């Protein structure tokens, strides 16, 4: 092999590496749906859901029409990832529970945030 072809091969390899490093990695997401129940300010029962939620990001559970700061309840994890639900917002606090894929919890389990692994 000549020096010229070696230099060209090294240059091509370096260019390929730079191109691969510049392409952003795809975002990881749990596939499926996560559901939770809540009571509106008017006293109606409602269901919230997250479709294909992002993995590794804390999600505060929205409860439209509920009193500010009200907890949701009865989480159901119909995704393919483990969901860890927290009583506190922003996935904080010592009170949390892990739900395996396809599992749900009772109406007594109160939640305000969730993170998927």
C-alpha positions in Angstrom: 0.0 0.0 0.0 1.3 3.4 -0.8 1.5 6.3 1.6 -1.1 8.2 -0.5 -3.7 5.3 -0.1 -3.0 5.0 3.6 -3.6 8.8 4.1 -6.8 8.6 2.1 -8.1 5.6 4.2 -7.2 7.4 7.4 -8.9 10.6 6.2 -12.1 8.7 5.2 -12.2 6.9 8.6 -11.8 10.2 10.4 -14.5 11.8 8.3 -16.9 8.9 9.0 -16.2 9.1 12.8 -16.9 12.9 12.8 -20.1 12.3 10.9 -21.3 9.6 13.4 -20.4 11.8 16.4 -22.4 14.7 14.9 -25.6 12.7 14.5 -27.7 13.0 17.6 -28.9 9.9 19.3 -32.6 9.1 19.1 -34.6 9.9 22.3 -35.6 6.9 24.3 -39.2 6.4 25.1 -41.4 3.9 26.8 -43.8 2.4 24.3 -47.5 2.3 25.3 -49.7 4.3 27.6 -49.6 5.3 31.3 -52.9 6.2 32.9 -54.0 7.8 36.2 -57.2 9.0 37.7 -58.1 12.3 39.4 -61.0 14.3 40.6 -61.9 17.6 39.0 -62.6 20.7 41.1 -66.3 20.1 40.3 -66.1 16.6 41.7 -66.1 14.6 38.5 -63.9 11.5 38.0 -61.4 11.9 35.1 -58.6 9.9 33.6 -55.3 11.4 32.4 -52.8 9.5 30.2 -49.3 9.7 28.7 -48.7 8.1 25.4 -45.2 6.8 24.7 -43.6 8.9 27.5 -39.9 9.8 27.4 -37.6 7.6 29.4 -35.3 9.1 32.1 -37.3 12.3 32.4 -39.5 13.2 35.4 -43.0 14.0 34.3 -45.4 15.9 36.6 -48.9 14.5 36.2 -51.3 17.1 34.9 -54.8 17.0 36.3 -56.8 19.5 34.2 -59.6 21.1 36.2 -58.4 19.7 39.5 -57.5 21.9 42.5 -53.8 23.1 42.2 -51.4 20.6 43.8 -54.0 17.9 44.0 -52.7 14.3 43.8 -53.7 11.9 41.1 -54.3 8.2 42.0 -54.6 4.7 40.7 -51.7 4.7 38.2 -51.8 2.0 35.5 -48.6 1.3 33.6 -49.4 -0.1 30.1 -46.0 0.7 28.8 -43.0 -1.6 28.1 -40.9 0.2 30.8 -40.9 0.3 34.6 -42.6 3.4 35.9 -41.6 4.8 39.3 -44.3 7.1 40.7 -43.8 9.6 43.4 -46.2 11.2 45.9 -44.3 14.5 45.5 -43.9 16.7 42.3 -40.6 16.7 40.4 -39.9 13.0 41.3 -38.8 14.1 44.8 -39.3 12.6 48.2 -39.0 9.3 50.0 -42.5 8.1 49.1 -42.4 6.3 45.7 -43.6 3.1 44.2 -42.4 1.1 41.1 -44.9 -0.3 38.6 -43.7 -3.0 36.3 -44.8 -3.0 32.7 -48.5 -4.0 32.4 -49.3 -3.5 36.1 -51.5 -1.0 38.0 -52.0 0.1 41.5 -55.0 0.6 43.7 -57.1 3.8 44.0 -55.3 4.4 47.3 -51.9 5.1 45.7 -51.6 8.9 45.4 -49.1 10.2 42.8 -47.9 13.6 41.5 -45.0 12.6 39.2 -43.5 9.7 37.3 -40.3 8.6 35.7 -39.8 5.7 33.2 -36.7 3.6 33.1 
